[in-house]
Structures are given as C-alpha cells and as structure tokens.
Amino acid sequence: MNNEDQGLVGLVDNIETALKTCIQSILDDNSTNGQQELLHSIQRLKHQLHMVQLQQQQLQTKENITQEIQKLEEASHRKELLLKKYTTKVDNWQRSFELLINQE
C-alpha cells in the first residue's frame, strides 16, 4: 500500500472513530451541550469526508494522466518505428535511382 492509500485509510479510520464517538455521545448525553458537540463533530466529519473525496479524485486524475502519458509514449514509439521504416525505404529508392542513372 502506498503513502496516498495509507493516508486515505487513515482518514477513513478517523471518520469511523468520530462516528462511533458521536453515536456514543447521543446515547450518553441528550443535553444541549451534547447536541452542540455532536453538531460540531458532524461538521468535522463532513469536512474530513470531503477531503477524502478530493484525495480520491486527485488519485483518479493522477492515474488517468499516467495512462495518457503511456499511450502517448507508445504512439511516439510507433511513429519512430514508422519513420525509420520509411526512411530506409526512401534511402533504398534513392540508391536504386542512382544506380539506374549511373548505368545509363
């Protein structure tokens, strides 16, 4: 598992722990203070979840860019091979024409 994956797992674990704390808080305390703390905890959880979503989007974008780079590198390699092939053909034609001209 790479560092980015570990970071996401850590964030998800933090969210899970915070949710458990919130649920326990609801069970333990029905007071206004408990409700305010719960509201703040939920807001923090929403923020953490948003951060996880952003990181997932960034990872997906990074993966997409990597795939596109690989496709471009493969296409570039194919073009190099074709260029080499046609350069060889042109060189051969040139030699053939030079031989024909020299024979006359």
C-alpha positions in Angstrom: 0.0 0.0 0.0 1.5 3.4 -1.0 1.5 6.5 1.2 -1.5 8.0 -0.6 -3.6 4.9 0.1 -2.4 4.8 3.7 -3.5 8.4 4.1 -6.9 7.6 2.8 -7.2 4.6 5.0 -6.2 6.8 8.0 -8.8 9.4 7.1 -11.5 6.8 6.8 -10.4 5.3 10.2 -10.6 8.8 11.7 -14.1 9.3 10.3 -15.2 5.9 11.6 -13.8 6.7 15.1 -15.5 10.1 15.1 -18.8 8.5 14.1 -18.6 6.0 16.9 -17.9 8.9 19.3 -20.9 10.8 18.0 -23.2 7.8 18.4 -21.9 7.2 21.9 -22.4 10.9 22.7 -26.0 10.7 21.6 -26.5 7.6 23.8 -24.8 9.2 26.8 -26.0 12.8 26.7 -29.2 14.3 25.5 -28.3 17.8 26.8 -27.9 20.9 24.7 -24.1 20.8 25.1 -24.0 17.2 23.9 -26.1 18.2 20.9 -23.8 21.1 20.1 -20.8 18.9 20.4 -22.5 16.4 18.2 -23.2 19.1 15.6 -19.6 20.2 15.6 -18.4 16.6 15.3 -20.7 16.0 12.3 -19.4 19.2 10.6 -15.8 18.0 11.2 -16.8 14.6 9.7 -18.3 16.2 6.7 -15.1 18.2 6.2 -13.0 15.0 6.5 -15.2 13.1 4.1 -14.9 16.0 1.6 -11.1 15.8 2.0 -11.2 12.0 1.3 -13.3 12.6 -1.8 -10.9 15.2 -3.0 -7.9 12.9 -2.5 -9.7 10.1 -4.3 -10.4 12.5 -7.2 -6.7 13.5 -7.3 -5.6 9.9 -7.3 -8.0 9.1 -10.1 -6.8 12.1 -12.1 -3.2 11.1 -11.5 -4.0 7.6 -12.7 -5.7 9.0 -15.8 -2.8 11.2 -16.6 -0.3 8.4 -16.2 -2.4 6.2 -18.6 -2.5 9.1 -21.1 1.3 9.5 -20.9 1.8 5.8 -21.5 -0.5 6.0 -24.6 1.4 9.0 -25.9 4.8 7.2 -25.3 3.5 4.1 -27.2 2.2 6.3 -30.0 5.5 8.1 -30.2 7.4 4.9 -30.3 5.2 3.6 -33.1 5.8 6.8 -35.1 9.6 6.4 -34.6 9.4 2.9 -36.0 7.4 4.0 -39.0 9.7 6.9 -39.6 12.7 4.5 -39.5 10.9 2.1 -41.9 10.0 4.8 -44.4 13.4 6.5 -44.2 15.0 3.1 -45.0 12.6 2.7 -48.0 13.4 6.2 -49.3 17.2 5.6 -48.9 16.8 2.3 -50.9 14.8 4.0 -53.6 17.4 6.8 -53.8 20.2 4.2 -54.2 18.2 2.3 -56.8 17.6 5.5 -58.8 21.3 6.5 -58.5 22.3 3.0 -59.8 19.8 3.4 -62.7 21.1 6.8 -63.6 24.8 5.7 -63.4 24.0 2.7 -65.7 22.8 5.0 -68.4 
